[in-house]
Amino acid sequence: MKPRYSIFSLARNAMNYHKDWERAWRSPNPKKEYDAVIVGAGGHGLATAYYLAKNHKMTNIAVVEKGWLGGGNTGRNTTIIRSNYLQDPSIAIYELARSLYEDLSQDLNYNVMFSPRGVLMLCQTQHEFRAFQRTAHANRLAGLDCRMVTPQEVKEIVPIINDDPNCRYPILGAYYQPRGGTGRHDAVAWGYARGADSMGVDIIQNCEVIGIQREGDRVVGLETTRGAIKTRKIGVVTAGHVSTIMDMAGVRMPIESQCLQALVSEPIKPVIDCVVMANTVHGYMSQSDKGELVIGGGTDPYNNYSQRGSFPALEHTVAALVETFPIISRLRMLRMWGGIVDMTGDRSPIISKTPVEGLYVNCGWGTGGFKAIPGSGWVFADTIANDRPHPIAEPFGLNRFQEGRLIDESVAAAVAH
Ligand SMILES: Cc1cc2nc3c(=O)[nH]c(=O)nc-3n(C[C@H](O)[C@H](O)[C@H](O)COP(=O)(O)OP(=O)(O)OC[C@H]3O[C@@H](n4cnc5c(N)ncnc54)[C@H](O)[C@@H]3O)c2cc1C
């Protein structure tokens, strides 16, 4: 076990000019064989490894990552956490995740900076207003703490918002989840990595999977750029690259990969203390602890594997937010980036066994999977350990696309695709 982070360890290490901090995780070479291997050290892969070790006592496992851990979408998102989705299966998994976030810093002994500052989803057309009312009813039946708020309440919660009733898209109200908010994305990845490593999980970075070995209908190992690894359980958790990896095992995925972009402004004094999503004009914004405005928009309108920002997305998103928050019109933007998101047709994830024995897949989180990391890792670990879907994961099986049993979340996903 690793020494605990605390005020005392901070004070002790300060006495020695912080030279004695232990590495947060090891950098081991791959062993010849593991009981299970997780492909992809994003938040979902690392959380899966952590709960496999913690909840199911599976510690002879590895996470293999082609780059650096948390360097995919997990380290590139705008960190919004909420659970107010429309369909019951979605509410179950996102609310499990949100509730795990509440105590995650204590559980991991790592400050993930979960900040339940509230998420406001603006209604700027009658259609949007009705759609959110429907979601509000569904969420109330499910027992979620969410409510519709009036334009006056919106203005009280976010004084910088444009409340001009004659503007192009006036605010008609908003859907509000007070216990939604944000977390620190890198810290979530680092916290899970440190926790998994301390229980003996090998996290192997710079190790790309280039082949999956099968014997008949079951997996028996992996080819990686750091050699072959034998295993009888593989969990693929590689977001936008899931189709290419599953293809190595002969499994075709109903996934499209697209770039989703985000940007931050120069830091300014606190101006907004909740998350605002303006889905009609199409932009969302919160403020980081450093003071930067964290801004996101929609996905690129075509499939691609880019991880870079682009001028059309910048222009579209900033125009939408200047309309919503006129005071930001003279702010300079600092940097912009993209991540390769994995989109399903119904905008819901896939957490599933596959037709190949021992091969499991967790993907399709698209533009909204940061908020789901703890819940997804929890149920996927259970699915892998017991070789059957966890009850919360069951509706998200691959078979739903054959059976036409879709879980339509295109409205609640709240980002244009
Ligand atoms: C700009 C942007 C904004 C977003 N905003 C939000 C938000 O506000 N709220 C929210 O909930 N979600 C948001 N998301 C979505 C969220 O970031 C993702 O759904 C989530 O991070 C996916 O995590 P993951 O672990 O599945 O994937 P990733 O973090 O992408 O991890 C997958 C890993 O697999 C690795 N990999 C790929 N191929 C291989 C291989 N062959 N061998 C080994 N490893 C491999 C990759 O290098 C990567 O590290 C946003 C995404 C983006 C891009």
The ligand as an SDF file (V2000), in Angstrom:
LIG
                    3D

 53 58  0  0  0  0  0  0  0  0999 V2000
  -13.3680   18.1940  -25.9480 C   0  0  0  0  0  0  0  0  0  0  0  0
  -14.1240   17.1970  -25.1340 C   0  0  0  0  0  0  0  0  0  0  0  0
  -15.0070   17.6290  -24.1510 C   0  0  0  0  0  0  0  0  0  0  0  0
  -15.7160   16.7120  -23.3880 C   0  0  0  0  0  0  0  0  0  0  0  0
  -16.4870   17.1710  -22.3690 N   0  0  0  0  0  0  0  0  0  0  0  0
  -17.0820   16.2990  -21.5280 C   0  0  0  0  0  0  0  0  0  0  0  0
  -17.7750   16.7680  -20.3830 C   0  0  0  0  0  0  0  0  0  0  0  0
  -17.8460   17.9650  -20.1150 O   0  0  0  0  0  0  0  0  0  0  0  0
  -18.3640   15.8510  -19.5800 N   0  0  0  0  0  0  0  0  0  0  0  0
  -18.3210   14.5260  -19.8410 C   0  0  0  0  0  0  0  0  0  0  0  0
  -18.9110   13.7520  -19.0880 O   0  0  0  0  0  0  0  0  0  0  0  0
  -17.6140   14.0410  -20.9000 N   0  0  0  0  0  0  0  0  0  0  0  0
  -16.9930   14.8920  -21.7380 C   0  0  0  0  0  0  0  0  0  0  0  0
  -16.2810   14.4320  -22.8110 N   0  0  0  0  0  0  0  0  0  0  0  0
  -16.2360   12.9840  -23.0900 C   0  0  0  0  0  0  0  0  0  0  0  0
  -15.2420   12.2770  -22.2020 C   0  0  0  0  0  0  0  0  0  0  0  0
  -14.0160   12.9450  -22.2070 O   0  0  0  0  0  0  0  0  0  0  0  0
  -15.0380   10.8470  -22.7000 C   0  0  0  0  0  0  0  0  0  0  0  0
  -16.2850   10.2040  -22.8960 O   0  0  0  0  0  0  0  0  0  0  0  0
  -14.2390   10.0220  -21.6910 C   0  0  0  0  0  0  0  0  0  0  0  0
  -13.1060   10.7100  -21.2710 O   0  0  0  0  0  0  0  0  0  0  0  0
  -13.8340    8.7120  -22.3340 C   0  0  0  0  0  0  0  0  0  0  0  0
  -12.9190    8.0900  -21.4890 O   0  0  0  0  0  0  0  0  0  0  0  0
  -12.2420    6.7300  -21.9380 P   0  0  0  0  0  0  0  0  0  0  0  0
  -11.4490    6.2550  -20.7920 O   0  0  0  0  0  0  0  0  0  0  0  0
  -13.2810    5.8350  -22.5090 O   0  0  0  0  0  0  0  0  0  0  0  0
  -11.3490    7.1490  -23.1870 O   0  0  0  0  0  0  0  0  0  0  0  0
   -9.9320    7.8540  -23.2940 P   0  0  0  0  0  0  0  0  0  0  0  0
   -9.6790    8.7670  -22.1460 O   0  0  0  0  0  0  0  0  0  0  0  0
   -9.8440    8.4490  -24.6610 O   0  0  0  0  0  0  0  0  0  0  0  0
   -8.9330    6.6550  -23.1450 O   0  0  0  0  0  0  0  0  0  0  0  0
   -8.7400    5.6860  -24.1490 C   0  0  0  0  0  0  0  0  0  0  0  0
   -7.2800    5.3440  -24.1580 C   0  0  0  0  0  0  0  0  0  0  0  0
   -7.0720    4.2540  -25.0560 O   0  0  0  0  0  0  0  0  0  0  0  0
   -5.7760    4.4030  -25.5820 C   0  0  0  0  0  0  0  0  0  0  0  0
   -5.6040    3.5800  -26.7830 N   0  0  0  0  0  0  0  0  0  0  0  0
   -6.1370    3.7870  -28.0160 C   0  0  0  0  0  0  0  0  0  0  0  0
   -5.7020    2.8400  -28.8720 N   0  0  0  0  0  0  0  0  0  0  0  0
   -4.8840    2.0110  -28.1570 C   0  0  0  0  0  0  0  0  0  0  0  0
   -4.1170    0.8550  -28.4790 C   0  0  0  0  0  0  0  0  0  0  0  0
   -4.1020    0.3460  -29.7130 N   0  0  0  0  0  0  0  0  0  0  0  0
   -3.3910    0.2640  -27.4970 N   0  0  0  0  0  0  0  0  0  0  0  0
   -3.3970    0.7600  -26.2350 C   0  0  0  0  0  0  0  0  0  0  0  0
   -4.0880    1.8610  -25.8840 N   0  0  0  0  0  0  0  0  0  0  0  0
   -4.8300    2.4800  -26.8210 C   0  0  0  0  0  0  0  0  0  0  0  0
   -5.7060    5.9030  -25.8680 C   0  0  0  0  0  0  0  0  0  0  0  0
   -4.3720    6.3390  -26.0120 O   0  0  0  0  0  0  0  0  0  0  0  0
   -6.4120    6.4950  -24.6590 C   0  0  0  0  0  0  0  0  0  0  0  0
   -5.5200    6.8750  -23.6400 O   0  0  0  0  0  0  0  0  0  0  0  0
  -15.5620   15.3160  -23.6280 C   0  0  0  0  0  0  0  0  0  0  0  0
  -14.6800   14.8760  -24.6090 C   0  0  0  0  0  0  0  0  0  0  0  0
  -13.9500   15.7990  -25.3500 C   0  0  0  0  0  0  0  0  0  0  0  0
  -12.9930   15.3040  -26.3870 C   0  0  0  0  0  0  0  0  0  0  0  0
  1  2  1  0
  2  3  1  0
  2 52  2  0
  3  4  2  0
  4  5  1  0
  4 50  1  0
  5  6  2  0
  6  7  1  0
  6 13  1  0
  7  8  2  0
  7  9  1  0
  9 10  1  0
 10 11  2  0
 10 12  1  0
 12 13  2  0
 13 14  1  0
 14 15  1  0
 14 50  1  0
 15 16  1  0
 16 17  1  0
 16 18  1  0
 18 19  1  0
 18 20  1  0
 20 21  1  0
 20 22  1  0
 22 23  1  0
 23 24  1  0
 24 25  2  0
 24 26  1  0
 24 27  1  0
 27 28  1  0
 28 29  2  0
 28 30  1  0
 28 31  1  0
 31 32  1  0
 32 33  1  0
 33 34  1  0
 33 48  1  0
 34 35  1  0
 35 36  1  0
 35 46  1  0
 36 37  1  0
 36 45  1  0
 37 38  2  0
 38 39  1  0
 39 40  1  0
 39 45  2  0
 40 41  1  0
 40 42  2  0
 42 43  1  0
 43 44  2  0
 44 45  1  0
 46 47  1  0
 46 48  1  0
 48 49  1  0
 50 51  2  0
 51 52  1  0
 52 53  1  0
M  END
$$$$
